[in-house]
Amino acid sequence: MKHTEYFFGAVSAKGFVSQFGGMYAPAEGWRTYIIKGGPGSGKSSLMKKVAKAAEKAGDALVLGPCSSDPDSLDVVLLPERKICIADGTAPHVLEPKFPGACETIINMGDCWDGDQLAEKAPEIIAAYQKNAAQHERVARYISAAGALLNDNYRLALECTDNAKAGCFATSVARREFGPASRRRGREQVRLLSAVTPKGHLLLEDTIHKACRRVYAVEDENCAASRLILSVLRGAALDSGLDIITCPCSIHPEDKIEHLLIPSLSLAFCTSNAFHPIANATRRIHARRFTDLSALGERKQKMQFNKRAVKELLSTACGILADAKASHDEMEAFYIDAMNFAKANKTAQALIKKLYP
């Protein structure tokens, strides 16, 4: 069974942004298991064991890698079973809304030696403070990059024919989505890209697993693509289509990067130097909606911004790698204090409950 992956949290220009709040719907019968515990206490390992059991059973599976460590998991979703398993610790703190009725807390703290951790309190606090300071630096670099990206967006927007881009998007929507529906479509919001210790990652495989046809809007400055994707989003919802909206991790509040419509096996994606779409059914170039002469007059400023953004994001990724190293220092204290036989029993008990 093919699984898809999304980031459910990432550092944006305005700090850490989390999509944890929209992962599950208690009123629709979802059951959620919120895992609490320190670094290295087996939260990700537990989720990987559940994911392995789900794959063995042939269940649909959505994985949420951690943007601070893409080899670790923050989330496992079993959408057909309406099951969510999530790391509920900072920075994506998740607390039960209907404890016991819809959510269950799994406390990995039951599996560690608290006295041993208390003896190491000064070292643990020092490692935590070091890690927190590194993440604060990352946020400042990403904020600076976000400001320059916004500057290029505004400069490009001055050269963009919004009416032409809007008409194009409306034409595509009419052809692909059909007429408006009495039922409004439902929207899930998830991230397909994030700044990580491994670089600025795009989970492109998820796009192709969910959708056979991919429109890639080639737009370095996201002026035309932002408008086109916004129009397509609204039209899809008006046509009663359920969609997955994937905002930019740096500007998630107002910038859609990708739009997935699984029921049509259709995706609309932004492609540029920061997150190129390698495989596409059709490519639309932003220059067809752009006054290239006017854009050329702004070229020097925009190239400077682009070089600076590249350097800022590269530095942010490097600091995140350092932050992972200090996180590993914290993990070492907890790993040494963990009873992993007990932790494994906790994982097996959950798996037995989900797959009796």
C-alpha positions as CSV (number, residue, x, y, z in Angstrom):
1,M,0.0,0.0,0.0
2,K,1.4,3.4,-1.0
3,H,1.7,5.9,1.8
4,T,1.7,9.6,1.5
5,E,3.7,12.1,3.5
6,Y,3.0,15.7,4.6
7,F,4.7,18.0,7.1
8,F,2.2,19.0,9.9
9,G,4.5,21.6,11.3
10,A,7.4,23.9,10.2
11,V,9.2,27.1,11.0
12,S,7.6,30.0,9.1
13,A,8.5,33.7,8.7
14,K,6.2,34.3,11.7
15,G,7.5,31.4,13.9
16,F,6.5,27.8,14.2
17,V,3.3,26.9,12.3
18,S,1.3,23.8,13.2
19,Q,-1.5,22.0,11.2
20,F,-2.1,19.6,14.1
21,G,-5.5,21.2,14.9
22,G,-7.0,20.0,11.6
23,M,-5.7,16.5,11.6
24,Y,-8.9,14.8,12.9
25,A,-12.5,15.5,13.5
26,P,-13.9,14.2,16.8
27,A,-17.5,14.7,15.7
28,E,-17.0,12.4,12.7
29,G,-15.9,9.5,14.7
30,W,-12.1,9.9,14.7
31,R,-10.1,8.4,17.6
32,T,-6.8,10.0,18.5
33,Y,-3.9,8.8,20.5
34,I,-1.7,11.7,21.8
35,I,1.8,10.6,22.8
36,K,3.5,12.5,25.6
37,G,7.1,12.1,26.6
38,G,10.6,13.5,26.4
39,P,13.1,13.4,23.5
40,G,14.3,9.8,22.9
41,S,11.4,8.3,24.9
42,G,10.2,6.2,21.9
43,K,7.3,8.4,20.5
44,S,8.5,8.2,16.9
45,S,9.4,4.5,17.2
46,L,5.9,3.7,18.5
47,M,4.4,5.5,15.5
48,K,6.7,3.7,13.1
49,K,5.6,0.3,14.5
50,V,2.0,1.3,14.0
51,A,2.7,2.4,10.5
52,K,4.4,-1.0,9.8
53,A,1.3,-2.8,11.1
54,A,-0.9,-0.6,8.9
55,E,1.1,-1.3,5.8
56,K,1.0,-5.0,6.6
57,A,-2.8,-4.8,6.8
58,G,-2.9,-2.9,3.6
59,D,-4.5,0.2,5.1
60,A,-4.3,3.7,3.7
61,L,-1.6,5.5,5.5
62,V,-0.5,9.2,5.9
63,L,2.9,9.9,7.6
64,G,3.9,13.2,9.0
65,P,7.7,13.5,9.2
66,C,9.2,16.0,11.7
67,S,10.6,19.1,9.9
68,S,13.3,19.3,12.5
69,D,14.3,15.7,11.8
70,P,12.7,14.2,8.7
71,D,13.8,10.7,9.7
72,S,11.5,11.0,12.7
73,L,7.7,11.0,12.7
74,D,5.3,13.5,14.3
75,V,2.1,12.0,13.0
76,V,0.5,8.7,11.7
77,L,-3.0,8.9,10.2
78,L,-5.1,5.9,9.2
79,P,-7.9,7.8,7.3
80,E,-10.0,4.8,6.4
81,R,-10.1,3.8,10.1
82,K,-10.4,7.4,11.3
83,I,-7.4,6.9,13.6
84,C,-4.8,9.6,14.4
85,I,-1.6,8.9,16.4
86,A,0.4,12.1,17.1
87,D,3.4,13.4,19.1
88,G,1.6,15.9,21.4
89,T,4.8,17.6,22.8
90,A,6.2,21.0,22.0
91,P,6.4,22.8,19.6
92,H,3.3,21.2,18.2
93,V,1.5,20.8,21.5
94,L,-1.7,18.8,21.2
95,E,-4.1,18.4,24.1
96,P,-7.3,16.4,24.1
97,K,-10.6,18.3,23.4
98,F,-12.8,15.3,24.6
99,P,-10.4,13.3,26.8
100,G,-11.4,9.6,27.0
101,A,-14.3,10.1,24.6
102,C,-12.3,10.9,21.5
103,E,-8.7,11.1,22.6
104,T,-6.4,8.9,24.7
105,I,-3.1,10.0,26.1
106,I,-0.2,7.6,25.9
107,N,2.4,8.6,28.5
108,M,5.9,7.4,27.6
109,G,7.0,9.0,30.9
110,D,5.7,5.8,32.6
111,C,8.7,4.0,31.0
112,W,11.6,6.1,32.3
113,D,13.5,6.4,35.5
114,G,12.6,9.8,36.8
115,D,15.2,9.7,39.6
116,Q,18.0,9.2,37.0
117,L,16.7,12.1,34.9
118,A,16.5,14.3,38.0
119,E,20.2,13.7,38.6
120,K,21.0,14.9,35.1
121,A,18.8,18.0,35.4
122,P,21.5,20.6,34.9
123,E,22.9,18.9,31.8
124,I,19.4,18.4,30.4
125,I,18.4,22.0,31.0
126,A,21.7,23.2,29.4
127,A,21.0,21.1,26.3
128,Y,17.4,22.3,26.1
129,Q,18.4,25.9,26.3
130,K,21.1,25.4,23.6
131,N,18.5,23.8,21.4
132,A,15.9,26.5,22.0
133,A,18.5,29.3,21.2
134,Q,19.3,27.5,17.9
135,H,15.7,27.3,16.9
136,E,15.3,31.0,17.7
137,R,18.1,31.8,15.3
138,V,16.5,29.6,12.6
139,A,13.3,31.6,13.0
140,R,15.1,34.9,12.5
141,Y,16.9,33.7,9.4
142,I,13.6,32.3,7.9
143,S,11.9,35.6,8.8
144,A,14.5,37.6,6.9
145,A,14.2,35.2,3.9
146,G,10.5,35.6,4.0
147,A,10.7,39.4,3.9
148,L,12.9,39.3,0.8
149,L,10.7,36.7,-0.9
150,N,7.8,39.1,-0.2
151,D,9.7,41.9,-1.7
152,N,10.3,39.9,-4.9
153,Y,6.6,39.0,-4.9
154,R,5.5,42.6,-4.8
155,L,8.0,43.6,-7.5
156,A,6.7,40.8,-9.7
157,L,3.1,41.6,-8.9
158,E,3.6,45.1,-10.4
159,C,4.4,43.4,-13.7
160,T,1.7,40.8,-13.6
161,D,-1.6,40.9,-15.6
162,N,-3.9,39.8,-12.8
163,A,-7.0,39.8,-15.1
164,K,-5.3,37.5,-17.6
165,A,-4.1,35.1,-14.9
166,G,-7.5,35.1,-13.3
167,C,-9.2,34.4,-16.6
168,F,-6.8,31.5,-17.3
169,A,-7.5,30.0,-13.9
170,T,-11.3,30.3,-14.4
171,S,-11.0,28.6,-17.8
172,V,-9.1,25.7,-16.3
173,A,-11.5,25.4,-13.5
174,R,-14.5,25.3,-15.8
175,R,-12.9,22.6,-17.9
176,E,-11.6,20.5,-15.1
177,F,-14.2,21.0,-12.3
178,G,-17.5,21.3,-14.0
179,P,-20.4,23.5,-12.7
180,A,-21.0,24.8,-9.2
181,S,-22.5,22.3,-6.8
182,R,-25.0,22.8,-4.0
183,R,-22.5,20.9,-1.8
184,R,-19.4,22.9,-0.9
185,G,-16.2,20.9,-1.0
186,R,-14.2,20.2,2.1
187,E,-10.7,21.4,2.6
188,Q,-7.7,19.9,4.4
189,V,-4.6,22.0,5.0
190,R,-1.2,20.3,5.0
191,L,2.4,21.2,4.2
192,L,4.3,19.6,1.3
193,S,7.5,21.6,1.9
194,A,9.6,22.8,4.9
195,V,13.0,24.1,5.8
196,T,14.8,21.1,7.5
197,P,18.3,20.0,8.5
198,K,18.4,18.2,5.2
199,G,17.7,21.3,3.2
200,H,14.5,22.9,1.9
201,L,12.5,19.7,1.2
202,L,9.6,19.2,-1.1
203,L,7.6,15.9,-0.7
204,E,7.0,15.6,-4.4
205,D,6.3,11.8,-4.2
206,T,3.1,12.6,-2.3
207,I,1.9,14.7,-5.3
208,H,2.4,11.8,-7.8
209,K,1.0,9.2,-5.4
210,A,-2.2,11.2,-5.0
211,C,-2.6,12.6,-8.5
212,R,-1.8,11.2,-12.0
213,R,-2.1,14.6,-13.7
214,V,0.0,17.5,-12.5
215,Y,-0.2,21.1,-13.7
216,A,3.1,22.8,-12.8
217,V,3.0,26.7,-12.7
218,E,6.6,27.8,-13.3
219,D,6.8,31.0,-11.3
220,E,10.0,32.1,-9.6
221,N,8.3,34.9,-7.7
222,C,4.9,33.4,-7.1
223,A,2.9,36.4,-8.3
224,A,0.9,34.7,-11.0
225,S,0.9,31.3,-9.4
226,R,-0.5,32.7,-6.1
227,L,-3.5,34.2,-7.9
228,I,-4.1,31.2,-10.1
229,L,-4.0,28.7,-7.2
230,S,-6.3,30.9,-5.2
231,V,-8.9,31.1,-8.0
232,L,-8.6,27.3,-8.5
233,R,-9.0,26.6,-4.8
234,G,-12.3,28.6,-4.6
235,A,-13.6,27.1,-7.8
236,A,-12.9,23.6,-6.7
237,L,-14.7,24.1,-3.4
238,D,-17.7,25.7,-5.2
239,S,-17.8,22.6,-7.4
240,G,-18.2,20.4,-4.4
241,L,-14.7,18.9,-4.6
242,D,-12.8,17.9,-1.6
243,I,-9.3,19.4,-1.7
244,I,-5.9,19.3,0.0
245,T,-4.5,22.9,0.2
246,C,-0.7,23.0,0.7
247,P,0.4,26.5,1.7
248,C,4.0,27.8,1.6
249,S,5.7,26.9,4.9
250,I,7.4,30.3,5.0
251,H,4.2,32.3,4.3
252,P,1.4,29.8,5.2
253,E,-1.1,32.5,6.1
254,D,-1.6,33.9,2.5
255,K,0.4,31.9,0.0
256,I,-0.9,28.6,-1.5
257,E,1.9,26.6,-3.2
258,H,0.1,23.4,-4.2
259,L,-3.5,22.2,-4.6
260,L,-4.4,18.5,-4.6
261,I,-7.7,17.1,-5.7
262,P,-7.5,13.3,-5.2
263,S,-11.0,12.5,-6.4
264,L,-9.9,13.9,-9.9
265,S,-6.4,12.6,-9.5
266,L,-5.4,16.2,-10.3
267,A,-2.8,18.6,-8.8
268,F,-1.8,22.1,-9.4
269,C,1.7,23.0,-8.2
270,T,4.1,25.9,-8.0
271,S,7.5,25.1,-9.4
272,N,10.6,27.3,-9.0
273,A,14.2,27.1,-8.0
274,F,13.3,26.7,-4.3
275,H,11.0,23.7,-4.9
276,P,11.1,22.5,-8.5
277,I,8.5,20.0,-9.7
278,A,10.5,17.4,-11.6
279,N,7.6,15.6,-13.3
280,A,4.5,17.4,-14.6
281,T,1.8,16.6,-17.1
282,R,1.6,20.2,-18.2
283,R,3.7,23.3,-17.5
284,I,2.3,26.8,-17.4
285,H,4.9,29.6,-17.5
286,A,4.3,32.7,-15.5
287,R,5.9,34.8,-18.2
288,R,2.6,34.5,-20.3
289,F,1.0,36.7,-17.6
290,T,4.0,39.0,-17.1
291,D,5.2,42.3,-18.6
292,L,8.7,41.0,-19.2
293,S,10.1,44.5,-20.1
294,A,8.9,45.9,-16.8
295,L,10.1,42.8,-14.9
296,G,13.6,43.3,-16.5
297,E,13.8,46.8,-15.0
298,R,13.5,45.2,-11.6
299,K,15.9,42.3,-12.4
300,Q,18.9,43.6,-10.4
301,K,17.0,44.1,-7.2
302,M,15.2,40.7,-7.5
303,Q,18.4,38.8,-8.3
304,F,20.1,40.3,-5.2
305,N,17.1,39.3,-3.1
306,K,17.1,35.8,-4.5
307,R,20.8,35.3,-3.8
308,A,20.3,36.5,-0.2
309,V,17.3,34.2,0.3
310,K,19.3,31.3,-0.9
311,E,22.0,32.1,1.6
312,L,19.6,32.7,4.4
313,L,17.8,29.4,3.9
314,S,21.0,27.5,3.5
315,T,22.3,29.0,6.8
316,A,18.9,28.2,8.5
317,C,19.3,24.6,7.4
318,G,22.8,24.5,8.8
319,I,21.6,25.8,12.2
320,L,18.8,23.2,12.2
321,A,21.4,20.5,11.7
322,D,23.2,21.9,14.8
323,A,19.9,22.0,16.6
324,K,19.4,18.4,15.8
325,A,22.8,17.6,17.3
326,S,21.9,19.4,20.6
327,H,18.5,17.6,20.5
328,D,20.4,14.3,20.2
329,E,22.3,15.3,23.4
330,M,19.0,15.6,25.2
331,E,17.8,12.3,23.7
332,A,20.9,10.5,25.1
333,F,19.9,11.3,28.7
334,Y,16.4,10.0,28.1
335,I,17.5,6.9,26.2
336,D,19.8,6.0,29.0
337,A,16.9,6.3,31.5
338,M,14.3,4.5,29.4
339,N,12.9,1.0,30.0
340,F,12.5,0.1,26.3
341,A,11.0,-3.3,27.1
342,K,8.1,-1.5,28.8
343,A,8.0,1.1,25.9
344,N,7.7,-1.8,23.4
345,K,4.8,-3.3,25.4
346,T,3.1,0.1,25.2
347,A,3.5,0.1,21.5
348,Q,2.3,-3.5,21.1
349,A,-0.7,-2.9,23.3
350,L,-1.8,0.0,20.9
351,I,-1.2,-2.1,17.8
352,K,-3.2,-5.0,19.3
353,K,-6.0,-2.5,20.0
354,L,-6.0,-1.2,16.5
355,Y,-5.4,-4.6,14.8
356,P,-6.8,-7.3,17.1
